[in-house]
Amino acid sequence: EINLLTMRAIRSNLNRRILPCSNFWGYACGNWSSSYVDNFQLVEDRYVRAMLPLLVGNYSVERMKAPRLMRQMSDYFEACVREQPHAVELPQELRSANSEWTGALAKLRKYGLNGVLFEETVDVAYNDSLRPVVQLKMPESGLERKPTTQFEREFFALASRHCQEASKVHSWTLLELKQQIPQINWQHYFNVLLEAELQDTALRLEVSDVDYLRALGELLQRSNKTQLEAHLCERLASLEREARPRAAIAAPCIHHMRAVLPLGMNYIYDQLVYGSRAQDMPQLDEIFASLRGMFGKYLAANRLQLSAEQLDYVRAKLMGIKLKIGNLPDPATPAEFYDSHYASANFSKTDFQHNLWQALRLRTRLQHAPLLQAAAPLAVERYYVNDDVFQARNAPYFEPERNTLTVPMIFMQFPLYDYRQHSIFRSSLMGFILAHEMSHAFEQEGILFDAAGNESPIGLRVRQLATFEAAVKCAQQTRTASVKERLADLNGLQLAYDAFFGLDHNSQQLVYRPYGFEREFVAPQLFHMSFAQFFCGRLPPAIGHDMDDERVNEAERNLHQFAIDLKCRQQSPSPSQSTVCEMWRP
C-alpha cells in the first residue's frame, strides 16, 4: 500500500538521537545506511530498466508512431554499448587546415565547442520572447590550468582585466556588429557556422563585453597560429571527454542520450513507458492551482506595497505561468515531426565516435535553425529545451522567457511522486517543488520578465523597491551559494505549507485525527518530514545551490509554524537568529 511504503521510508531515515529543532535535516535524514540510494539515483535506475528493452527492439511496432526516430535511437545506443577505447578521431570537416581563425572557431562551434574565446548562443530577444537572436559575450570561465604558452598568458590576462566590468547589452544587426567590432571577421564566422551566405540584416544580435571582444580580435591578429591551434585542440579534446558516457554500458549510454538527444528519448519514454499522464496531470494541475490561488491571496495582502500597476504586472505573470509534464513540444504535434527531426543525422550501428560528433553537430544545427527563418517568430508549439548540457535534467525547472514550469517525466516516479499517494505526501514534496519553481518567477532575477517572457521596466521597478530589497537582504543573513535559490526555497516552502493548511495555520489550536497509515505523527509534522526527505542522501558538492542540509534547515527556520508544529520550545532553546524572512507572504 503506497502510503505505508512512504511512511516506512520516512521512518527508516529518521535519526531520533538528533533534536529536530536543532538540525531538522539530520533528524529527518540521519539514519540512512551505507547502502542508501538517493531518490534521483532510484528513478534513474528505473528509467534505464524501462528504456533498455525498447532500445534493443523489444517494443510494440504498432505503438511507435515514429519508426525512423526509433531506428536512429536504437542505432546510436547499439554503437554506444559496443564502443571500444581508441584515439579520438575528428570529423572530416575539422581535419582540414584553415588559415582564418574565425572559420576554425566557427567549425568547432558547429560541434558543440563554445566559450573558448567568446560565447555564442541562440536565445530570444530580451524584449521579444518570440524572436530568436544570437547572444555574444566573453566566456564565463578562463583556463582550467596554468597557462603554458605566450598566447594563453596573454589571453588569460585579457580575460582577467575584463571579467569584473559591468557590461551593457547592445542590440545590433550583423552589419552593425561588423562596424562596431571590426577586429573580428564576423561575416566569415557566421557564414561558416550557419552554412549560408548571410546578408547584413539577416541576423539580430545581443552583444555584451564589447571592449573585451575588440581586444580579443587584436590579440588573435598578432598571436602565434600554432599556439592558438594547440589551445583550440586541447579544448576540443576536453569537450569530447566530457560529452561521451563514462562507460560503454547500458546505463551511462542511456543517460548520455537523454542529454544530447533529448527530444528522441523523451518521445520514446512518453509513447512507450510513461503510462500515468492521465492520472498525474489533473493532480498536478490541482496542486498548481492551489499554489496559484494562495499566491493570489499573498498579492491581495500586498506585503511589498506594490503600486496598482505593479500588482497587475505580477498577477498577469502569475496567471500566465504554464505547467507541463515532459520536455516535449505541444501534445498535438504530429508524429511526422519527431520522425523527421533528426533527419540530418546519419547514425551508425558500429561507430560511436562518428555518432557522437553527429549528435553534437545536430544539436548546434537545431539550436541555430530558427535564425535562418527570416522574420519568422519562434514556433512555440514546437519548442523544447535543447541546450548544451551533458547531464540530463531530472528535477523540475522554470523558464522565465517561456513563463513555463516543466516537470521531467523521469521525476514522475515513486518515491518522488505517485498519484495514489495521500495528498499530505503529494502536497509536501511535489507541492514544495512546484512552489519553489514558481517562486523563481518572482525572485530578484525572475521578476524582471513579464507574463510573455519579455524583460520589463515594471519588473525592474518592483526589484528596486525598498521592501523587495529588504526581503532579499534578509535571505542573505546567512551565507548562501545562490540568493535566488535561497529565496525560492524559503518562499516555496511557505507557499506550499499555506496552500495545504491555509493562511495563519496554527497547530496549537487544532486537534488532528491520525491517518490510517500513521498513528504517531500528525499532519503538520508529516508535511515537514516528507518535504525534508526529498533532500535525504549523501551530501555531494553543491553546484548552484546550498548543501541539502542547509536548504532544509534554512527553509524550515524561516517558516514560523515549524517551531510550533515540532513543539520546539519544549525541546530546545529558540534559534539564535530569530528573524524570519518572508518576501510575499502576508
N, C-alpha and C positions, 0 to 999 in steps of 0.2 A: 504494500500500500504506500503510495508515493509520499504521503505526509509522514508516515512512520519512518520511511527511509531518510527523509530530510532531517527529522529530529535525531535519528541515530547518528547521522553525520555531524550534526551540531554538537550533540553530547560528546561524541568521541574526540572532538577537538578541544573541548573546554579544559582549562587548567584551573581548578578551583583553589589551588595554592596561591594564585595571584589575585589581588583585590581588583575587581573590575573598575572601580573608581580611580585607581592609580594608574592602571595600564589595561585598558579595555581590550586592545588587540591581543596582549599577552594572555588575558583571561579567555577570550573567545577562540583564540587560535593556538594557544601554547602547548597543546598536548598531541599534536600530530607526530607520528612516528618517523623513523628514518626511512621507511618505505613509502612515505606520503607522496602522492601525485597531485600536483595542484590542478585546479579546476580547468584551466586552459589546456594543460597537457592532456587531461582526460578527454575533453571534447575534440582535441586534435587527433588523438588516437582513434576515437570513434569515427571521425571523418575519414581517416585513412582506411579503416576496415570497410567502410561503406563504398569508397571510391575505387579501391583496388580491383575488385572483380569487374567493375564496369570498364576500367581502362584496359583490361586484358580481354574484353569481348563478351563478358557474361552479362548481357542485358537484353531486354525485350526490344527487338528491332522496331516493332510497331509503336512503342512508346517514345522512341528517339526521333524527334521531328527534324533534326538537323544532322543527317548521317555523315555529311562531308566533314563537319566540325568534329564529330565523334572520331572519325578516322584520323584526322590531324592530331587530336589529343592523344589517341592511342599510340600513334607512331612516335610522337615526342616522348611519351612515357617509356615505350619499349627501348628506344635508344638510350634513355637516361639510365635505366637499370642495367643495361648491357655495357655501359661506359667502362673503358679500361684506361688507367693512367697513361698519359703521354704528353709530350710537349705541346704547348699552346700553338695552334695554327690560326693565323689571321685570315679573315675573309679576303678574297682576291682583291677587292677594292682597296683594302688597306695595305697591300703589299707593294703597290707601285709608288715610286718616289714622287714627291710633289714639292717643287721649289717654293711655292707660295704657302706660308704657314697658315693663313686663314682657310685655304682649301683643305689642308690636312686636318685642321681642327674641326671643320665642318663635317668631314668624313667620319672622324672619331665620334662626333656628336650624334651622327646617324645611328651608331651602335651603342648609344647609351652613355658615353663618357661626357660628363657635364661638370661644370665648376672647377675646371683645371686652371684656366687663366681668367675666364669670366663665366658667369652663369647665364644660360639662355633657356627659358622655359616658355611654354604656351599656357596662358591663363585667360581670364576675361578682364575687360577694361574695368578700372576702378569705379567708373560712373555709368557703366552699361554692362550688366552681368550676362547679356546675350551676345556680346561682341568679342570674338577671340582676338587676343593681342599677343605679341612677343614681349616678354619682360627680360631686360638685360641689366645685370648688376655685377658687382665684384663677388668672387666666391666667398662663401661663409667661413670656410676653414682654409688654413695655409698648408704648408708642408707637414707631412706626418712624421718626418725625421729631420735631422740636422742637414742643412743644405751642403752639398759637396762640390758644386760647380759654380763658376762665376755667374752664369745665368740664374741659378737657383738662389744664390746670395742676393743678387740684385732684385729678383722677383719677390723674395721674402721681405726684403727691406721696403719695397714699394707697397706691398700689401699691409705691412705693419704701419706705415705712415698714414694710410687712408682708412684703416679699419674703424677708427673711432669718430670719423667725420659724420656729422648729420647730413643726410643726403636728400635732395629734392628729387621728386619723380617728374620727368619730362614726358609729355605725350607727343610723339613725333611720327612723321611718315618716314619711309626709307630714305627719301631724298634729304629730309631734314637731318636724319641720323648721319648720312654721309657728309653733309655740310658741317655739322657740329663736331663730329669726331672723325676727321679725315685721315688720322693716323692709322686707321684700320680699314682694310678693304671689305666693307660690309656687303657690297654688291656681290662680290665673289663668294663670300661666306654663305649668304642666303641662297644664291643660285645653286651652289653645290649641295647645301643641306636639303633644300626643297626640290631639287632636281627640276628646276624651271627657270626660265629667263624672266626675271621679275621686273615690272615697271616701277618707277619711282614712287608711285602712290599705292602699290599693291599691298603693302603691309602697314599696320598700325603697331607702334612700339611704345612701351613704357620703360624709360631708361633712367636708371639711378647711377650714382657714383661716376659722374661724367669725368671729373678730374682724374680719377683712377684709370678709366678706360683710355683717356688721351695719353697719360703717362705710360700705360701698358703698351700702346701702339708704338710709342717712341722706343721703349725698351726692346721690343721684339724686332724692330727695324735694324738695331745695331747688335743684336745678340748673335752668338755663335750658333749656326744652324745645327751642328752635330749635338751640342749640349741641349738645345731645345727638343730635338727629336728624341734624345735619350730620356728627357723628362716626360714627354708625352707617352713614350712606350712603357715607361715604368707605371704611369697612372693607368694605362690601358690594361696592363697585366694585373694590377691591383683590382680593377673593376671586374675582370674575368674571374678572379679568385673569389670575390665577394658574391658574384652572381650565381656561380654554379652550386648545386646542392652539396652538402658536407660529405655525402657518401652516395655511391651508386646503388642504393637500395630503395625499396618502395616508399617508405615514409618521407625521407628527405626529398625524393623526386616529386612526390605529390605536393608537398608544401612549397617547393620551389615553383611548381607550375601554378599554384594558387597566386603567387606573387607576380610572375611575369606574364601569365596568360589568364588574367582574372575573369574575363568575360566567358571564355570557354569552360573553365572549371565551375564557375557559378551557375551557368546554364545547365550543365550536366547534373550538378547536385540538385538544382531546383526541379528538373524534369524527372529524375530517376531515384532520388533519395529522400528529399525533404517532403514529408507526407502530411504535415500538420498545419500547413499555412491556413487552411480554412478555420481551424480552431484558434490558432495563435493570433492572427491579425485582429479579429474582433476584440480579443482580450487586451492586446497592446493598445488598440485604439481607445479602449475604455480607461486603461491606466493613464494614457497620454491626455485624454480629455479631462480626467480628474486633476492632473497636474496643471493643465492649462487653465482650468476653472479656478484653482486655488491661486495661481499667479495673477489671474484677473482680480481676485479679492485683494491681493497684495497691492496691485495698482490702484484699486479703489481707495485704499488707506493712504497711499501716496507718501510713504515714509521719506522719500528723497526730495519731496516738494517740487515735483516736476511741473512745468507750465502745461496749459491745456494742449499746446502744440506738441510738446514732448510726450505727454501721455498718449495722445493719438498715435504718435510715431511708434512708441513701444507696444501699444495694443495691436496695431496693424501688423507689426512684426510677429508678435505672439500668435495671433490668429492665423498668420500665413505660414507658420512652420509646418513642413510636411514630414510625415513619418513613413518609412518603408522598411520592409524586410528584404535584405539581399542587395548587393551591389550590381543591379541589373537595370536595363532600360525599362521603359513603360511596359506593363504586362501585356498590352495589346500589340507589342512588337512582333511581327511575323517571324516564323522560323527561318525564312529565307535570309533575313538579316544576319542571323547567327551563322548560317551555313556559309555565307559569303564574306563574313567579317575578316577572317584570317586568310582570305584567298591569295594574298600576295606572298604568303609564307609557303615555303616548299620544304616541309619537314621530312626527315629521313627516318627509317626504322633502325638504322645502324650507326649513324654518325651524329653523336650528341653534340660535339663541338660545333658542327655546322648548324644544328638546330638552335643552340644557344645564341649564336650570332644572329640567326634568323629571327628569333623571338625578340631580342633586344632591338634589332632594326625595325621589326614590325611595330613594337611599342612606340618608338620615336615617330614612325610614319603616321600612326593613328593619332598621336598627340598633335601633330602638325597639320593633319589633313584639313581641319576647318579653316586654316589660313588661306588655302587655295580656293576657297569658295567665296569669290569676291562679293562683298556686301551682304552675304547671307548671314542671318542670325544663327546662333548656336541652336542646333536641333535638340532641344531639351528632352524630347520624348525618346531620343536615342542615347542620352547621356549616361555614362557610368564612370566611376573613378578608375583611372588608368595611369597612375603616376609612377615615378622612378623609385620603386621600392623593391627590396629583395626579401623582405619578411612580410607575409600577408597579414592584413588586419584581422584580428579576432574579436576585438571589442567594438561596441557601437561608437559612432563618430558623428560630429556635426560639421556641415559645410556652410559657412556664412554666405558665400557667393550664391549658393543654391537655396539657402534657408531651409535645409533638409537634414533630418536626422536619420541615419541609416543603421539598422541592426543587422550585422552579418548573419547569414543563415547558420554558420557554424556555432554561433552564440546561442541559438535556439535549441539547446540540448540540456537535459538534466546533468548536473545539479544547478546549472545557471538559470534554466527556465524549463518549465513543463506546465502545459495548460491545465493538467489535472491537479496541480498543487493548490493548497489553500491560498486565499488571497493575501494572508499575512506574509507568506513567503514571496509571492509574486510582487507584492507592492513594496516590500522592503528591499529586495535585491534588484529586480528589473525596474521597480519604481524609482529607486535611487539612481540607477544607471541612466534612465531616460531623463530624470530631473537634472542630473549632472550635465548631460549633453545639452539639454535645453538651456541650462544656465550659461553655457558658452555663448549663447546669443546675446546675453545681457551683461557680460563682464567687460573689462576695460578695452578689449580688442573687438569682441563681437558686437558691442553696442554701436560701433561705427557703421555697420551695414544695415540698410533698411530692409523692409519686407521683401523687396525684389532682389536683394543681394548687392545693391549698389552702396558705395560709401556715401554717407550723407552728412552735411553740416549740422543737421539736428542731432544726430548721434554724437558728433564731436562736442556739441554744447552740453549734452547730457553728461558726457565724460568729464567735462570741465567744471561741473557743479561742485561746490564745496562739500555737499552731503555725499556725493558719489566718491570724491577723492578721499573723504574721511573713512568711508567703508573699505576702500582699497587699502588704505594705510593701516586700518585695524587688522586686516588679514595678514599684514606683514610684521606684526608684533613678534612673531617667532620666525626663525629662518625658514625659507622655502625655496625650492628649486624653480618653482613657476608660480607667479602670483595668480595668473588666470586659472591654473589648475586648482590652486588652493581655494579661490573664490567659487569655482564650480563644485568642489567638494562640500564647502560649507553651505552654499545656497541650495545645492542639490539635496543634501540630507534634510535640511529644514523643509524644503518644498515637499519631498516625498513623505515625510512624517506628517505634515499638516494635511496633505491630500488624503491620507489614510485615516487619521484620527480627528481631523478638524482643527480649526484655529483655536488657540488658547486651551488646548487639551491639558488636563491636569489629572494624572493618575491617582493622586492622593484623594481625590473627591469621588472616585468611582470604585465599584466592586466588579471584578471581571469573572465571568463564568469560564472555567477551564475548557480548553479544546479537547475533543475526544481523543486526539493523538498526543496530547501533552498535558500532564497534571501539575507539574512543578512551576513552570514559567508561564506568566500571563502575557497577554497580547503585546503591551509595550516592550517588555523585556525580550520577547521573541523577535520583535521588529529589529531591535538593536543587534541581537546576536546574528540574525540572518544577514543583515547588512554587513556586519564585520567579517563574517566568514567568507564573503566574496573575496576578501583580501588575504585569506589564510594561505600559508605556504612558506617556503624558504624566502629569505629576503635578498633578491638579486640586486645588483647595482641599478639604481633608478635612473631612467633616461627621460627627461622632460617632466617628471613627476617627483614628488617626495617619496620616501620609502613607504611601503604599505602600512607599517605600524604607525608612522607619523600621520598618514592620511586618515586612518581610522580614529586615532586618539584626538587629533585636532578637530575633525568634523564633529565628533561626539561632544567634545568640550565646549564647542560653540552652539550646541543645541541645548538650551537651558532645561528642557524636560528630561534630558538624560539623567541628571543627578537625582531628580525626583523619581523617575521610573526605576532606577537601580538602588534607590534609598541610600545615596552616597553619604549623607550626613551621619548615618548610623554606622558607617563602616570606617571612614577615614576623614581627616580634615579636608576642608574645601581646597580646591586647587589654588596654587599661589597666584595664578593670573585669573582674576575674577571677571574681566571684561569679556562679554560675549559679542562676537562680531556678527552682525546681521546687516545685509545690504537692502534687500527688497522687502523682507518680512516685516509686518506691522509690529 
